[in-house]
Amino acid sequence: MSRIGKLPVAIPAGVKVTVSASAVAVEGPKGKLSQTLDPLVDVKVEGNSVLVSRKDDTKVARSFHGLYRNLINNMVVGVTKGFTKSLVVNGVGYRAEVQGNLLVMNLGFSTDFIAGIPEGLSVTADAQGKITITGVRKDQVGEFAAEVRKLRGPEPYKGKGIRYENEVIKRKVGKSGVK
């Protein structure tokens, strides 16, 4: 039995979970999410919890068991609390600002980077170089944060670039110039 898959997903007050033959829909105060299901797993709502079970004991069914439990849990957390990723823009002259549904960043190149903010995400940028990405879908928040970070990853000598807020960059010494 999957250690993660056998855990029930608690349904908080104000959240409605509906299960059909091939999909699960979760509706809460922050929005509505749905996920298609593989036929190898069964999902049942019992009281204030969602239970995920598998139909057989094949390797694929065992892997889907924990996967779909975590996907449903992320949907419940997303419609109640939401997900947040914070990025820090560090460097002389590096800046980021939100203009409508675009994120405009000056990252030391001759032109500015312009990233379109996907539907369902909200992005804020402050004067200290902190970009905060929030949304109800965990995968969408993480994907957009990774795309923004990839534009100018942190370098190890001066620490310039875009990094996650809790990320630690291993710094290198560089040339000493003394023989």
N, C-alpha and C positions, 0 to 999 in steps of 0.2 A: 504494500500500500504506500502511496506517495505521502511523504511527511507533510508536504505543503498542500497537496490536493485534498487530503482528508479534513483539513481545518475548515470549519464553516465560515462564511463571510457574513459578518453582522450587518444588518440593515438598520441604520439610524432613523429616528423619527423624521418625517418629511420626505423620505425617499421611497419611490415606488419601483419595484422590480417586476417586470413581466417576462415570462418565458414562453416562447412559441416552439414549434417543432425544430426550427433551424436557426433561431436567433434569441438573444437576450437583450432587453431594453431596460435601461435604468434612467429614471427621471427624478431630478432633485431641484433644489433652489437655484443652482448655478447653471442648469441646462439639462439636456437630454442626450444620452449616448446609447449606441447599440453595437452589438458584436455578433457576427455570424458564428454558428457552432459547427464543429466537426461531428459527423454522425457517431464517432466512437465514444463520445462523452454524453452523459445525461446531467441535466441541471434541474433541480427542484427547489421551490421556495417553501420552507416550512417555518411558520411563525415569523420570527424576526431574523431569520438567517437563510442563506442560500447554500445548498449542498451540491457539490459536484462529485459525480461518480463516473467510473468508466464501465463500458459494456463488456470488454474482454481484457485479457492480460497480455496482449501483444506489446512489443516495445514502443510502437507508435502510440498506442492508447495510453500507456503509462506516461509517456512524455506529455501528451495533451492534457492529462489529468491535472497536473500542477500548473501548466500554462494557462488553461482556461479559468482555473480558480484565481490566479493572480490577475488575469485580465478583468475578471468581474470585480475583484477587490479594488483595482485601480479605477474602474468606472464609478464605483460607489464613493471612493475618496474624492474623485474628480468633481462629481456633481455636488458634493457637500463642502469640501474645503478648497479644492483646486490645487494645482501644482505650480511651483515657482522655481525658476533658475535665475541666478544672479551672475553677471559677468562684470569684470573690471577692465576698463581700458586704461593702460598705463604707458606713458611715453610723453616726451616733450612735443606739444602741438597736437597730440592725438585727442580727438573728441568724438562724441556721438550725440545725435539729437533726433527726435522723432518729428517728422513733418507729415501730418495726416496719417496715411497708412504706409509710410515709408520710413525706414531707419537709415539716416544719412550719417556716414562715418568718414572722418578724415584720419587716415592711418599712416601718414608719412609718405604716401605715393603722390604722383603728380595730379591724380584725379581722386574725387571722393568715391567711396563705395556706397551704393544705394541698394538696400535690401528691402524687398516688399514683405510686409508683415502678413502672414497667412490669416485667413478667416478663422475666427475663434480664439485668436491670441491677442493679448494686450501687452504692449511694450512701453516702458517708461525709461527715460535716460535723464540723469541729473548732471549738474555741473562738475561734480567730483569724478566723473568718468564711470559711473555705475549704471549698467543696463539691467533692468529687471523684466523678465519675460514670465507672464502668467497665463494660464489657460486651464481647461477642464480635462484635456487629453494629455496624459503623461508622455506618450511617444511623440506627439506634435511639439510639446514644449522642449523636450530634450533634443529633437532633431533640429529645430530652429536655432537653439543655443549652440549646438555643435557647428552648424553652418556659419554662424556669425563668428565663432571662435576661430574657425578654419581660415577666415580672411586674413588674419595676421596673428598667428600663434605666438605664444610667449617665447622669447629667446633667452638663453641661459646666462648671458654676460651682463646685461644691464636690466633685464626683466621687462623689456618693452614688449608690448603686444596686448592681446586680449586673452584673459584667463578667467576661469571660474572663480567665484569669490572665495571658496574654501580650498582652492588648489594651491599646492606648495610647489614652487619652481626651484629645482636644484640649481644653484648658482655656481658658475665656473669662475676661476680666477682670471684667466686671460693672460696676455703677454706681460712679463714683468719689466722687460727693457734693461735690466741690470745683469752684468756678467760677472 
